[in-house]
Amino acid sequence: MGCLFALLAGVAPRVALVLVWIFSDLVDRAFDGLLIPLLGLIVFPYATLFYVLAWAPVIGVSGWGWAFVVLGFIFDIGHWVGGGSAGRQRIATA
């Protein structure tokens, strides 16, 4: 089951984050309110998902957890930049 979730998270991080939010309490434990995880779901889904998975109850996120959150942020920026350049190429060829 973990491998299927990892594949889903790689292809569709928003769907994976919503499934984690619905079927577990990890998002509620990692965040106090509703606004921050909702904004993370919309703007930075990889970083938010990695933060939720790396969060520990007593210490929060530390060490390698922050490395994965930064990696998720880099993935999110890559998706934003890649989507923009692909859109410009489609417009240029039309």
Secondary structure, 3 states (H helix, E strand, C coil): CHHHHHHHHHHCHHHHHHHHHHHCCHHHHHCCCCHHHHHHHHHCHHHHHHHHHHCECCCECCCHHHHHHHHHHHHHHHHHHHHHHHHHHHHHHC
